[in-house]
Amino acid sequence: MSARAIGWRRRRFTRTILGMRAIAATLSGLLAPAVAGLACERAPRANPPRVDAGTVVTVYVPPKAAERLMGRLQMVAAQHQWALSVRTDSAALTDADLVIADSAGALRGRVRAGSPAAAQAKQMADAVLP
């Protein structure tokens, strides 16, 4: 095979790609995604962010009940897009928005008065405690 034949084939291949000239193929390859991107509009979110999303709700849980309630607390916080802080130390009794205490074998919730997240703590207590 001669060098001239190889050059001809190479030129012929670069000149036509699927029946188009190389420049036309390159331009259509570059412009097609751009045009498609401009034609598409962004879909609205299925669930718009909640007004109280990102609110930090601090909950005191007795150490013995922490394991049992943690899953339910996390589920409620995730549904409402709240940040959850669960504490089991005794210092949290005065700082927590929601105090879950063991009263005669039954768990009871108490919302701290004047808490910035009192409404969220009340919703959490209603959802988590039976």
C-alpha positions, 0 to 999 in steps of 0.5 A: 500500500502506498503512502499516497493511498493512506493519505487519501483514506485519512483525508477522505475519513476526516472529510466525511462523517456520516455524510457530513463534512467535518466542520458541519459535524463538529458544529452540530455536535457542539450546538445540539446540547446548547440548544437543548439546554436552552429549550429545557426549563427547570422543573419546580421542586416537588416539596418546597422548603418549609418555613421552619426548615433548619430550626434546631430542636434540642431534646433531653431524653433519659439515657435508658430511653435514648436508644428506644426514641432516637429513630422516631425523633430522627424521622420526625425531624427529617420529615420537617427538615429540622436539625435535631440535637439529642442530649442525655446529660442532666445539664440539658434539663434546663436548656432543652426545648423538649424534655422527655422524662420517665414518670412512673414508667411512662414517658412524658414530654414537657415543652420549655416555656419561652423556647424559640422552637416551642411549636416544633418541640410540641409537634415532635412530642405529639408525634414521638410519644404515645 
